[in-house]
Every structure is written in structure tokens, then in C-alpha cells.
Amino acid sequence: MNRASGKERARIPRQPDGAAPATRYTRPTIVAQPAEPRAVDRYGDLSAAPMPMIVALATSVWPEPVHRRRSRNRGLDKIGDYLRGYPGETWQQRWDACEINTRLLPAGDASPTGTTTTRAEFAQGLEALFALRVIRPTLQALRANKLMRYAHEFAQAEGDPELERFITAVDETDAGDKFKRWAVFDVCTALTYQGIPFADLTPEAFMDYAVRTRETTGRNGEHLGKYVGHLAWQVLHGCGHFRASAPPTLRGALRAPQLTTTQMVDQYPVRNQPVRQLLIDYLDRRGAEIDYASLARQAHLITKLFWLAIEQLNPGQSDLRVSHELYARWREDITVCDDGSPRTDQATVLGAVRTMYFDINLWATHEPEKWAHWAAPCPVPRSDIRMLMNHRHRVRERTHATIRTLQPLLPALVDAVATRYETWRILLDAATGIDDQQHFTVGDRSYTRIYSREDRRLVAQGIAPRVRVHDHQAGKGVDVNRQEDAAFWGWAIVETLRHSGLRIEELTELSQLSIRQYRRPNGEVIALLVVAPSKTDRERVIPMSADLFHVIACIIRRITAGRATVPLATRYDDYERITSDPQPFLFQRRIGQRVEVMTTGAIGTHLRNVCADIATTDPRFDGIHFRPHDFRRLFATELVNNGLPIHIGAALLGHLDLETTRGYVAVFNEDVTRHYQAHLQRRRALRPPEEYSPVTDIEWAEFEAHFDKRKVELGGCGRPYATPCSHEHACIRCPMLHIDPKMLPRLDDIETSLLERRDRAHTENWLGEIEGIDLTLSFLRSKRTDVERRLRRHTDLGIPTTETRKNSLDS
């Protein structure tokens, strides 16, 4: 291949049928639809205007700077001469026929000499024709040219006050300069190729731009398959240009909205129309009782896995009266999934079918005119119901086995995420002050700081660039900011989940408003975490331990980045398929142009990646990974096994049924657990039911009093609830002792006393005494180091307060 053909091939944008990755947004909320072109007649009809007139207009529109004005005017003359070589009565007709449009080549390729100056003049001339609306290019043709100042010159030529207000709103965002330039460019490009004024830019029209750009523009690396226009969409929605009903973010517009019950059923080709309507009516009735995710699952089970399969086995089936033979054939079919693998959720399918039959039969007694025609005996026999019960037992046993496997690995996971975050944080701190191409060493690894062209431009403007280094041992470049950010959130996710026992959706719903304070009658202040209603639709409050308090503080410090408040972000609910209003969510990240709350899928990916990294050095993690809900089960196991009454543990976890909490707790051998639970059930059957009532005020008071009894000279004891001291009050050596930072001077006094005793023991040759004192000193110094480390990482939580309370505190 010669040099010219290689350049030409590199410039050809990727076509829709090329290597563009398939999008996961197959049913967006906002459907892409270009706007109807409408003439923008600010300068009159220029479609056939003589070129000298266009040059004079360009001079009046962009008089400064002089050198660029002259270069642009020369380019207009040259591009005009080029276009006259093609047939047509208007500039648009000639443009449609010219080679640089049909072959999607840069305007500089029309230059006969090919010098850098001439190519730049051609590009500037074409840029002016686009901006003045003389020519309306296709999106591919426009983006085939690198028009660096196009957005600025287009906005100046438009003179549209609404467009200027949009640009001002973009400048007021806290996004980077690069993303601000892209946001304005995105809007100006959409207006240009669609031939519309700013007032006609609708969500559908801008979505057309985002989708077409992804499909037709060559992008690589981390940008491959990504959508453009995120910041522009947010500003257009925020300033009121888009209708209020449109999603506030581009990702929200790309995501699928909730399906109606009719759409749920019509996903599958049900032939019998009366049965189709029955399924729709049934789901409508059930939809008032269950959430959207459960309703969609129910629709899949009864429509696809049950009725569609029945129709395939017996095409003439017209009602719900399924014969024993037909049921047996269907029952055999559902043992295998569509891909040939064994079905593990047979009990779930049978349960959904059984529930539907029972519901219809019950409703038929109250509304016979609607449901009596469909009443029929349930085909699921009692033997299969027993299988349902056995299935639940097997699920619980597998869950317990998983927890017993993961419990001894939890300390290794905690250490790994903490070490990983600390390593990248130290590297980031060390590399931040290093200049371009400067070598430095961190630990036993050597690095070289790397600046990109964009980094050098930022440095010249006094803006700190991203930190990129070349790792000499690994032989590759590393984006330290990205790695440190991923390591931090991996650590924050693990620590928050294991210290709180939250569900995954509750974790993503945490916000700055979730942090509260509770002042006990004795004046002690306890930090609380308010968990929003989720699965059980009940709000609950959990006390924060010192470790959980520290993690939440680190998250707030990171996302505020010196600001007084947490930035507002939107959260997409994967289960309900709705996007929340902007709120100060804690688990939010800035990804390029957008700020959004982490999805449950992203959190699961974080955990899988962490476990995969650990597996490279720890063979115990081969094939093992922690799921978000595993931490909840581990949290419940630790609570109950440390002596906390199970009904209090259930309250902390948000369980309405104690059996649910028992299902989470797994430590002992299955046989022991089964026999012990049977023994408890027999004993409880002999006791009055009031003995198992909810938590009373007296019990709660005893629970609070327990913490008063754990206060000792140096701080507080962390022993389990309602348990005595098992270390004979040897607090210095006890791992349960939590040192109060205010008692550090007292630690110094104790150390001095111990050293004096050691000198005396050495003089008297009391070797046993020396050994005991040395052990005590090691524990003392370890505890002091831990307290000093916690003091260094202290930060303000930014707990919201009312103005009245703030004034009272200040006074």
C-alpha cells in the first residue's frame, strides 16, 4: 500500500455496517428522529449567491482576527472555484455532486498543491459555508473535516440569543474545558446537518445526532461504541430547552422505559387472542400489588415459559384446562433452558403458574362476570408442590455453603482492597508534582511521567492535567487517576457493604441526607445511617460504627472535592426502569461529561475485578467472587453469632420475618443446624407466643445500657452484645479495645510506667516478667499507631443541618 492510499483509507469514517459494536440500548425512551429542515434566513437566500458576496458577508460576520479573516477569504475563493467544477445551479447541488462530499474526504484534499497552508485555507472556507448555511452537509461529511473553531464561528454567525444562553449555561458547569467545547460543538453540529434553528432542536432531533455519530464516525480505544452529547443534553434539559418530561440525561433517554402489561405479553407470539387478553388482564390486576421487576418476571414466566409452550405442544388449546398428559409433556420441557442447559429455577416457574391459577379461581368468586369463564383446576400436583419446598431448602443450603466458603476469605479481600487503594493513592501523590518525562521511583518500581498534547495545553493554562505514567516494570503506560479512582471505589464498596449489611439498591440510594445524628439522654452523639425504603418498603435506621463512619466520610470528601455540598446526580433504577430526580447521592462518579450514580451492574463488576486481581496471587480466590448480597449475609452471620438477639438483627437488616434472617446466618454444619432448629421449634411450640414479640422499649433500653457498661479508661470495649469481659480486663492486650483519641497522653503514661517496670525486671533478672511486659508494650504501640492513623484521615461528614440548629451550634 502506498502512502497516499494509506492516508485516504485512515480518513474514511466507519460505516454503519462496519465494526461498530452492538448497542445495548435497543428500546430507548427517546426515539431518534431528525427534525424537519427549516430555512434560517438571517442573511437571506445564499444558495446561489455569487462568491464575492459570500466573502463580503464572511468578513462582516467574522472581522477578527485579521490573519484568520484573510485566510478564510482565500479559502472561500478556492473552495468556490472547486465547487464550480461540478454540475448544479446552487452551491448545495454542486456540493452534493463533489468528490469530497461523496467520498467523505477532508476539504484539504481538494487543494491542488496539498501544502499545509492551502489545506487549512480550504478547510476554513468550507467551515464558513457550513456556518453561514450556504451548504447543508451530511453528518458524515461535516465530521470528516477537523473544524477546530466551528462551534465558535457557527454561534457567531447565528446570532441567536437562545443559543448564546445555552453556551453560557455550558460555561457555568463544572465540567472540564474539553467537555464544554464538545458540548457546544455537538449542538452546533446537530443544527448544521439537520438544517434547523436552535428553537427546533428537540430531544428526538438531538438523539438522532447522538445515534448517527456513534454509527458513522470512527472512534477507537475507550471511546469505541460510546455516545456523544452527554453534557449538551444535561444543559439543554437543565436550562429548560427540552420538555420537562424528557429524561434529564442522555443515558436516561437511551434506557428502555417501563413496559405496559400489553407490551409485556406481546413480546411473545401468543396465537389465542382471548388468552392473550386474559394474561394482560391478569397482569394488570397483579400490577397493583407487586413492583415492576416482579411483574415483568411474572409476565415472562406465565406467558413465555407456560402458555407459549402449551400452545406449541397443543396448538388447539383455548382455555386454562390443561390435561394431565399435556402438563406432563410441558413439565418435562421446562427442565431444559432454550440453550440446552438444565433449568435451575423450575420451582419458580411452577410457583408462578400455581399462583396464577389460584388467583383466577379466587377472583372468580368475587367477579364471576370477568373471571369465572377462565376458572380451571390447577394442573400443578401436590408432588410438585413438595418439590417446591425441597427447592427452597436446597437454595438455603447452597447459600449457607457459599457463606461458609466466603467467610474465611473476607479478611483477605478487605486487606487486598485497602492495599490496592493505598498503593495507587501513594503513586498518584508522588506523580502529581512530577514534570513531563521526569523519572521517579515509588517503592521498588520506577516510573516516567507522561504528558499528552492536551496535558501540555492545560499546563500552559495553569490547569492540572491527568496523571499518566509509564511503568518500566510492566512496560506500559498507566492512567493513574483512573486506576486510583477504581481502587478507591472498590475499597469503598467493600467496606460499606460489610459494615452496614445494605442491599445493593440501598447502597446506591445512599445520599448526604441519609446521614443523621442521635443524641442520647446522657449527651452522647451517635452517627446514624437512614436507609430509604426498598424491598420491604420500610425505612430503617442503623448506627454507624467508627469504620463505617470513616468510609462515608472519605466518600463525601472525595465527591465534594473542596465544595461545601455533595453534587447532585441522577440515579437509574434497573428494577423499576425509572430515573430519579437529581439528589446528593454518595456513590456517584464523574465519567467524562456526565455525573451519575453507579449502577448495580457496575458495582458487581467492581467486585468481580477485585477478586480476579486477588486470584493472581492467592489461589484461594480461583473461581471465587463476592457478590453484593454476600456481604449482607456475612454481616447477618457476624451479628447473630456475636450474641445479638436475632430479632434486633432482623430490625437492623430490614427483615419482616425472622425466618429470613435465619436463612442468612450460616456457620455450623448443616446437620447440626437442622437438628438444633428443629429442637428450637419444638421448644417454642410449648411457650406462650408473647415471648417472641417485637422489640420492646425495655429491651431497647437494655440494649443502650449495654454500651454504657463497655466504657473503660482508655475508650470503649467492642465485645459482643450482652457478653461479659472474657479477657479479665487486660484491656491493653485485648483486641476488643477501641482507644479514644483523647486518651493518647494516657497511653504515653502507661508506656512510661511499663518501661520503668521493665528496667526493674531486667535488674532483678525476672525474665518471665520481661516477656509479659514486652508483649503488653507491643499491643500498646500497635493500638497507638492505629489511633494516629485514624486521626490523620479525619474529615468532616458534611451532615446537613437546619439554619436554626447551625446558629445554635455556632453560639
N, C-alpha and C positions, 0 to 999 in steps of 0.2 A: 504493500500500500504506500502511495507517495504521500508527501507531507500535506499537500493541499486537500486531498481526499480525506485524510485523517482528520483535519480540522473541520471539514464540512460535515463529516459524519458526527463528530462530537457535538456540533451545534444543533442537530436535528432533535427537536423535543420528542419525548416519549409519547407514543400514540396510545389511544385508549385500549387497543387490543395488544399492547406490549406487555412489559414486565411489571405493570402496576399491581401491587398486592391487593388482594380482595379486601373490601371494606367489611367491617362487622356491623356497620350502620346500614342495614338493609331496609329498614322501615322507619325513616326519620319522622320526627314530629313536624318539621317544616320541610315540605317537598320542594325541591329545586325547580324554579320556573322563571326564565328570563322575562324582564319587563318588556312591554311593547315600546319600541323606539319612538321617541318624540323629539321633534326638532328643537334645538336650543338656538334661538335666533338673536343672541346678543349682538352679533356683528353682521347680521343679515345673512343672505344666502351666498355662501362662498364656494358652492360646489363646482362652479365653472369660472370663478373669478380669475383674472389674469395674475400671474405670479408677482409682478411688481406691486400690485395692490395688496397681496398677502404679505409680502416683505415689509411694506409700509405699516401694515396693521401689527405685525410682529414687533416692529421697532417701537410702536406706541405702547404695546402691552408690556413688553419687557425691555425698557430702555437701559437698564443697568444689569450687570457691569458691561462696560463698553466693549471689552475684548470678546466677551461671550456673545454680545449682540452682533458684532461683525462676523464672528464665526458662524452664528446661526443664519444670518442673512446669506452668506456664501453657500451654506448648506441648502437653504431653500431654493436658491437658483439652480444648484446642481441636481437636487432631487426632482425639481420641476423638469429639467432637461431630460432626466432619466425616464420620468413617467410619460413624457410626450412621445416616447418611442413605442408606446403600447396603444392599442385601439381604445376609443371611448370619447365621449363628449364631455364628461365630467372627470374631476380628479378621482372620484370614487371608482368610476368604471375603469379608469386606467390602472388604479391601484389593484383592483380585483384581478386584472389580467397580468400584472407584472410578476417577474420571476421571484423577487424577494418575498412576495406575499404567497404565491402558490407553493414555493419550496420552503417557506418558513425560515428564511435566511436573514441575518442582520443587515441593516441598511448599508453598512460599510462595504458589503460585498458588491454593491452597485458602483463603487468607486473604480474608475478605470486604472488608477495608479496604485491603489492599495496602500498608500502611505498612512501612517498613524494619524496625521493631521487631517488628511482628506476623509478618512473613515469616520473620524469624530465629527467633521462638518456634515457629512451625510446623515449621521445619527441625530445631530441637533436639528437639522432641517426637518427630518421625519417626525421628530418629537414635537416640533411646532405645529405641523399639520395635524397631528393627533389632538394636541391640546386646544387648537382653535376650532376643532370639529369640522375641518375640511374633509378629513378622511375618517371613516369609522372602521377600524381594523377588527379582525377576529382576535380572540384572546390569545391564541397560539402565536399569531403574527406579532402582537404587541409584546408578549413576553420573550419572543426570540431576540429582542433588542434590549441591551442593558442601558436603559434610560435612567441615569442616576438621579437627575433632578426633575423627573417627570411630574411627580406629585406636587412639588412646589410650583412649577410653571403652569400646570393644569389649574390649580386652585387660583392662581393669579389671573389666568385668562377667564375663568368662570365668573369671578367677582360675585359669587353667591354668598350672601350673609349667613345662610344656614350652614353651608359648607365650612365657612370660616369659624362658626361657633363649634362645629364638630372638631375641627383641627385644634381649637383652643382647649376643648374638653380632653382631647388626647394628650396634649402637652401637660395638663394638670394631673394626669395619672402618675402613679409611682413606678411605672414600668421603665425598662431601660430605653435609652435613646434609639437603639436599633429597632426595638419593637414598636416604638412610636412612629418611626419613619415607615415601617412596614404597614402599620395600621392605616396611615394616610394614603400610602401607595395602593393598598388593597381597595379602598373606597374609590379613589380616582380611576383606577383601572376598571373597576366594575362599571362606573358611569361611562367610561370611554367606549368599551366594546359593546355595551348594550345600547348606547346612543340615547341616554336619558339624563334629565337634570337630577340634582340631589334629592329633590322632593319626591321623585318617583322610585327611589331605592327602597324596596320593600324587603322583609325578611326572606321571601321566596327568591327575589332577584339576587340578593347577596349570597344566599345559599347556592344559587346557580354558579356564581363566581367561585365559591369555595370548592364545589364539586368538580367543576371543569378544570380548575387549576390543578387539583390532585390528579385528575385523569390524563391531562395533556402535557404537563410540564415536567421535565426531567429533574428529579431530585434524588439524592443518594444519602448514604450514611444514616444518621439518626433522623433525618428529615424524610426518608423514604416512606411513602404512603401516608404522610401526615397532611392534615387540612390546614389551610392558611386562613387568616382573618379573625382569629380569636379575640384579640384586643379590640379590633374595629367593631366587632359585634357587641362586645360588652359596652363600649362607649355609645354606640348607636342606640342600644336599649336603655342605657342609663340616662342619656340626655333626652329621652322621650321621642326619638325619631321613629323607632319601631313601636308597633302597637303593644299595649301593656300585656296582652295575652300571650305574646311570643316569649319563648324561654329566654332568660337573661344571659345565657352563654351559648356559644356555637355548639359546644358538646351537648348541651341540653337540647338544642334543636336537632342534633343528629340522632339522639337516642330515640328509641321507639316509645311511643306513648302507651298508655293502658289500652288493652283490647276490650271492646264490648263483649258481652256474652255471645252475641251473634257472630262476631269475628272469631271468638274462641272456637266455636263449633264449626264454622265454615272453613277453618284451616284444613279440615279433613272432608273428603268427598262422601258425605252421608247421602245415600240414594233415597231412602224413605223420608219424604218431606214431613209427614206427621210426627215421626220420631225425632227428626231434626228439630221441629218446633218444641217438642216435649223437652228435649235436652236444653234448649235455650231457656224455656220457662223454668225448668228445674234450677239452672244456674242463676237465673235472676232471683229466685227465692232464696237460694243459699248465699248469694252475694251480700245480703243484708246481715248475715251472721258471721262471716269469716273475712279475713283480709284478702287483698287482691292476689298475692302469691299463692295462697292456699286455693283460691277459686280457680286460678289458671291451672294449677296442678290437678284439681278435681276434674276440670274440663278435659285435660289430656287423658286422664285415666278412664273416665266413663265414655268419652267419645272415640278416641283412637284405639285404646287398648281393649275396650269392651265392645261397644256397639259396632264399630267399623269391622272388627274381627268377626263378630257374629254375622254381619251381612256378607262377609267374604265366605264364611262357612255355609251359610244358608241364605242365598240372595232373596228368597221369598219371605223372610221374616218381617212381620209388620207390627208386632207388639212386643211387650216385655216378657211374654210367657215362653221362657226358654226351656226346652225339653231336657231331660237328664242326659240323653245321648249328645245333644248339641253342647250342653255345658261341659261334658267330659272332654269333647274334642277341643273346645275353647280353653279349658283348663290345662290341657296338655300343650297347646300352642304358646301360652303365656310363660311357660317355663324357660323359653329361649327368647333373647332380645333380637331385634332386627339384624344386628351384626353377627348373630350366631353364638354369642356368649351367653352363659347361664344367667337368668334373671334372678337378682338377689332381693328384689322388692315385691315378690309375689304376694306377700301378706298385705302390702299396701294396696295393690290392685284389688284384691278380694275385699278388703275392708271398704274401699270406695264404692264398689258395686253393691255390697251388702247395705251400706248406708243409704244409697240411692233408693233401693227397693223399700227399705223400712220407712224412709221419709215420705215417699209417694203413697204408701199404704196408710200412713198416719194422716197425711193431708187429705186423703180421700174421704176420711170420716168427717172432716170439718168442711171441706169444699168439694163435695161429690160431683158438682156440675163441671169442675175443671179437671179433677184428678182421678175420679172413680173409674173412668174408661181405661186408665193405664195401670190400675192396681193389679198386681200379679204376685204369686208366691216367689219368695227369694230363692234363686237357684243354688246359692252357696250353702252346702250342707253343714251340719254341726261338726263333722270331722274336720272340715277345712277351718272352722272357727277355732277348734283346738289347735290347729296348726298356726293360726294367728297368735295364740298365746305363747306357743313354743317359740315362734319367731321373735316375739318381744324378749323372751328370756335369752335367746341366742344373741340378740343385739346387745343386751345389757352385759352379757358375759364377754363379748368382744370388746365392748367399751372398757370394762374393768381390766381386761388383759392389756389393752393399749395403755391405760393409765399406769399399770404396774410396770410396763416397759419404759414409759417416758419419765416416770418419777425419778429414778436414779440418774437420768441424763439431764435433768433440769439444771443442776449446778454447773455442768459443763457448758450448757447453752448460755446461761447467764454470764459466765466468765468470758466466753467467746465473743459475745456481742459487746460487752464492756471493753475488752481488749481491742477489738476491731475498731470501735469508735475512738478510743484513746489514741490508737496508732495513727489514724487518719487525721485526727484533730491536731496532734503534735506536728505531723508533716505539713498540714495547712498553715499552722502558726509559723513554722520555720521557713516555709517557702514564700509567704506573703511579702516579706520585706526584701526578697532577693531580686536582683535585676536580670534582664534578659541575657541568656547564655552564660549565666554565672553558675558555677558548680558549688554544691554544698552537700553535707552529709547529715543524715539523721539515723542515729543508732549505728548499725553496721551496713547501711545501704547508702549509696551515693546517687545524687540526682543532678539534673541540669534544668534550670528554669527556662521555659519556652514562651515566647510572645508570638502571637499571630499578628497579621496586619491590623485587624480590628483592635487588638490589645494595644498596639503602639499608638493608634489613633486615640484611644481612651486615655492612655497615659499622658499624651500631649495636652489633653483637655483637663488633666488633673483628676481623672476618674479611675478608681481602682479596677483593673481588669480581672478576669477569671484567672485562677491559678492552675497552670498546666506545667507539668514537669516531664522530663524524660528519665525513666527508671533504668539505670545502667544494668542492674542485675537482671531485670525482666526483659530489657531490650525493646521497650515500647514506651509511647507517650501515655500519660495519665492525666485525666481531668480531676484534679484533687478536690475541687469544690463539689463535684458530683459524687465522688466516692465518699467524701466526708459527710455529705448530706444523707446519702443512702445508709451509711453506717450509723448516723445519729438516729434516724427514724427506725432502723432495725432495732437498736437498743431501746428506744422509747416505747415501741410497740410491745416488745417482750416484757419490759419492766412494768408497764401499765397493766397489761393483761394479767401478769402473775400476781401483782399486788392488789388487784381490785376484783378479779373474777367477773369482769364485764362480758356481756355478749358482744359479738363483733359489731353489730349495728349500734349498740350502746356506746361502744368506743368511738365510732365515727361521729356520733351525735354529741359528744362532749364539747362544751363551749366554755368561754370565760364565765358565762353566767351559771355554770354548773358548780362553781367553787363558792362555798358558803362557810360561815363561822358559827359555832355554837358555844355560847358562854355558859359554863356550868355555874350553879349557885355559889361555889367556892371561888369563883373568879377565873378558873382555868378556861382557856380558849382552845377548842378542838376544831381542826380544819375538817370540813365535810365535803363530800362529793355528791351532788344531787344528780341522780340518774333519771333521765327522761323516760316516760312510759314507752315500752317497746312491745315485747312479745306478749306479756300479760296485761298490757295497758294499765300498769300501775307504776306511779312514781315511787322511788325509794331513795333513801339517804344512807351512805356508808361513810364511816370515819376513815380519814386518810392516815396511814402510817407515815413515819418520817421518810421512808424510802419512796413511797408513792407521792408524797408532798414534793420531794426533791425532783422527781421525774416531771411532774406537772409544771413545776417552776422552770425547769430547763426548757420545756416546750414553749412556754409563754415567752421566756427571754429570747428564744430563737425567732419566733414568728413576729414578735413586736419589733425586734431589731432597732431598739432605741426609741420607738414610738411609745406613746402613753397608752394606747389601746391595741387590742388584737384586730388585725384587718378583717373585714367582712368577706365571707366566701359563701358560695352555694354548695349544697350537698345533694347528690343524686341518690335516691333510694332505689337500689337494684330490685328490691322485692315489690315495692308499690309502683315503681316506674314513674316517679314524680321528682321534680327538682325543688328544693326548698328555697325560701327567700334568703337573701344574704344575712348571715349571722356570724358572730365571732367564734367559729369553730376552732378547736385546738389542733386537730390532726389535718391541717391544711398545708398545701405545698404550692409554691410558685413554679410552674412548669412552662418556661418560655413566656408566652404572652398572657397566660391565664393563671388564676388562683382558684383552686378547687380543693374540696375535701377529698382525702384518699378514699378510694372505693374499697369495698370488702375484698374484691379480687386482687387489688394491688397489695393489700396487707397480707393476704395469703401468699402472694408471690414473694414478698419480702422474707417471710418466714421460710419458705422453701429454699430461697437462695442462701440464706444464712446457714441452714442445715447442710446444704450441699457444700458450702465452703468448709464447714467443720469436718465433714466426712473425708476431706482430702488429708486430714491429719489425725482424725480419730475414727478408727474402724467401727466403733460402736454406732456411729451415725449412718452407716451404709444402709440405704433403703429406708431411712427413718426421717420423718419431718414432723414438726409440731404444727398442728392446725390451731387456729384461734380459739376454738371451743375447748381444745385440750387444756389450755391454761385455766379455764373456768372449772373444769373437773378437778384439776390438780389443786386449785385454790380451795374447792369444797372439801377435798380429801384432807388437806392440811388443817383446815378449820376444825373439822369434826374429830379428827384423830388427835388434835391437841387439846381436846376436852371441851370445846364449845358446844353447848346444847344444840341438838340438830334443828330445833325449831327456830333458834336465833340465827343459825347458819342459813336456814331457808329464807328468813326475812332479809338477810344481807344479800342473798343471791337473787331475790325476787321470785322465789318459787311459791306457788299457791298450795302445792301438795307436798307433804313430807316425803312421799314415795319418790318424787322426782329428785329430791336432794339425796336420798339414799342411793338412787341409781348413779349418782355422780361419784359417790365415795367408794373407793376400791383400794384396799391394801392387803387384806388377808386372803388366804387360799379360798377358792370358790366353795369347796365342801364345808369348810369352817363357817364361812359367811352364811351359806344356805341354812345350815343347821341352827346357827345362832339366831338368824332372823325368824326361823320357824318357832324357836323357843320363845323369842320375844312376843311373837304374835299370840301364842298360846297364853302367855302370862298376861298380856294386855287384855285379852278377851275376858279375863277374870276380874279386871279392875274397872272401877267406875269411869265412864267416858270423860267426865270433867277433869280427870287427871291429865288429859292430853289437850288442854285448851290452849288458845293462843297466848302470847307473852303478856303477862300482867304487869301493872305498874310496880308492884313489889319486886317481881323478878327483874324488871329493868333497873330498879334502884339498887338491887343486889349486884347486878352486872356493873353498874357505875362504881359502886363501892369497892369492887374488886380492884379497880385501878388505883384507888387511894391507898390500898394496902400494899401495893407494889412499889411505892415511893421509898427510896433509900437515900443515904447520904450523898452519893455521887450522881444520882439521877433516878432512873426507873428500871424496874425489873420486867423483862419481857416473857416471863414464864406463862404457860397456857392458863386459860380462864379456870378459876376455882381449883387451882392446884397449889400445894404448899411448896416452899423452897426445898429443892432436893439437893442443894449443894452446901447445906449447913452454913448459909450466909457468908460463904467465901466469895464475896462479890467481885473482887479484883480478878480472880481467876474464872469467874462464871461467864460463859458466852451469852447469857441472857441479859447481862447488864448493859443498859444504854446510858452512856455518860452524858450528863447535862453539860454543854459547853461552858456554862458559868462556873463549873467546878474544876476547871483545868488547874487553877492555882492549888486546889486541894490535892490534886494528883501529884503536883510537884512536891508538896509537903510529905505525902506518903512515900514518894520515891526517896526523898532525903532520909526519912526515917528508916526505910529498908536498907539503904546503903550503909547507914550507921550500924544497924544490926548485923549486916554482912561483915563489916570490918571487925566487929566484936567476935563474931563466929570464926572468922579467919584467925584471929589472935588466939582463941581458945581451941582451934582445930576441930570445930564442930562441923564436920564435912556434910552430914545429913542436913543440918540447918542451912548450910550454904546452898545446897542443891535446891531446897524448898524456896529460899529467898530468890535465887536466880530465876526459878520458874515464875514466881509471882512478878518479878521485875519485867520479864518478857511479856506477860499478859498486860501489865500496866502500860508499857511503852507501845504495845500494839493498839490498845484502846485509845491512847492519846493521839497516835498517828491518824487513826480513823476519825476522831473528832476534828482534828485540824484539817483533814481533807474535806470533811463536810462543811466546815466553816468557810473554806476557800471557794466553794461552789454555791454559796448562798445567793439567792436572788429574790426580788420582790415578786410575789404572785400576781399583783395587779388585781386583787379581788374587788369587784365592783362595789361601790358604796354610794349611798344617797348623799345629797349635798348637806342635809341636816346632820347626818352622822359624821361626815367628814369634818364639818365645822366644830362639832363637839370634841372630836379626837384632837384637832389642832389646838383647841383651847385647853 
